[in-house]
């Protein structure tokens, strides 16, 4: 019923990657994705913290006709930004406390 839809993607970062820098880079990358609306603008926000590292919500909006194109282009933008920034692959980390157990 609405003229635009939100594409919901999550960028899983590795521990040690600056999430605020990642947000800025991902926002800039979404500006280059064809058919992403400026009204409403894309949402790129710190979503959560996991054992692997911070998660970034990456949520561009697009007309219904372009939903899947924007979905796939957003995935590619996340991958490209991570590669260009040299982000490591996320991996779960567990640390045992001294004296535990």
C-alpha positions as CSV (number, residue, x, y, z in Angstrom):
1,X,0.0,0.0,0.0
2,X,3.0,2.3,0.6
3,X,5.1,3.6,-2.3
4,X,8.4,2.5,-0.6
5,X,9.6,-0.5,1.3
6,X,12.5,-0.8,3.8
7,X,15.2,-3.3,3.0
8,X,16.5,-4.8,6.3
9,X,20.1,-6.0,6.3
10,X,22.6,-6.5,9.1
11,X,26.4,-6.0,8.8
12,X,28.2,-8.2,11.3
13,X,31.5,-6.6,12.2
14,X,34.5,-8.3,13.9
15,X,35.6,-7.3,17.4
16,X,38.0,-4.4,17.1
17,X,36.2,-2.7,14.1
18,X,35.1,0.8,15.0
19,X,31.3,0.7,14.6
20,X,31.0,4.5,14.2
21,X,33.5,4.5,11.4
22,X,31.6,1.5,9.8
23,X,28.3,3.4,10.1
24,X,29.8,6.4,8.3
25,X,31.3,4.2,5.5
26,X,28.1,2.3,5.0
27,X,26.0,5.5,4.8
28,X,28.3,6.8,2.1
29,X,28.1,3.5,0.2
30,X,24.2,3.5,0.3
31,X,24.2,7.0,-1.3
32,X,25.7,5.3,-4.4
33,X,23.2,2.4,-4.7
34,X,20.7,3.1,-7.5
35,X,17.0,3.4,-6.5
36,X,17.6,4.1,-2.8
37,X,15.3,6.9,-1.7
38,X,16.4,10.0,0.0
39,X,13.0,10.5,1.6
40,X,13.0,8.6,3.8
41,X,16.7,8.4,4.0
42,X,18.6,5.1,4.6
43,X,19.0,4.2,8.3
44,X,22.4,2.9,9.4
45,X,22.6,2.3,13.1
46,X,24.4,0.4,15.8
47,X,22.0,-2.6,16.3
48,X,23.6,-5.0,18.8
49,X,26.8,-6.5,20.3
50,X,27.5,-10.2,19.8
51,X,30.4,-12.5,20.6
52,X,31.6,-11.9,17.0
53,X,31.5,-8.1,17.4
54,X,29.1,-5.2,16.8
55,X,26.2,-5.5,14.4
56,X,25.1,-2.6,12.2
57,X,21.5,-2.3,10.9
58,X,21.6,-1.3,7.3
59,X,18.2,-0.2,6.1
60,X,17.7,1.6,2.8
61,X,14.3,2.4,1.4
62,X,13.2,1.9,-2.2
63,X,10.2,1.7,-4.4
64,X,8.5,-1.7,-4.5
65,X,9.6,-2.2,-8.1
66,X,13.3,-2.1,-7.1
67,X,13.2,-4.0,-3.8
68,X,15.3,-7.0,-4.8
69,X,17.8,-4.9,-6.8
70,X,18.4,-2.7,-3.7
71,X,18.6,-5.8,-1.5
72,X,21.4,-7.4,-3.5
73,X,23.2,-4.1,-4.1
74,X,23.1,-3.4,-0.4
75,X,24.7,-6.8,0.3
76,X,27.4,-6.0,-2.3
77,X,27.9,-2.5,-0.7
78,X,28.4,-4.1,2.7
79,X,30.9,-6.6,1.3
80,X,32.8,-3.9,-0.7
81,X,33.0,-1.5,2.2
82,X,34.4,-4.2,4.5
83,X,37.0,-5.3,1.9
84,X,38.1,-1.8,1.1
85,X,38.4,-1.0,4.9
86,X,40.3,-4.2,5.5
87,X,37.9,-5.4,8.2
88,X,38.7,-8.9,9.5
89,X,36.2,-11.7,9.2
90,X,34.0,-11.9,12.3
91,X,34.7,-14.8,14.6
92,X,33.2,-15.7,18.0
93,X,35.6,-15.1,20.9
94,X,35.4,-16.5,24.4
95,X,37.6,-15.5,27.2
96,X,37.9,-17.5,30.4
97,X,38.4,-15.6,33.6
98,X,41.4,-16.4,35.7
99,X,40.4,-18.6,38.7
100,X,37.1,-19.7,37.2
101,X,36.2,-23.3,37.2
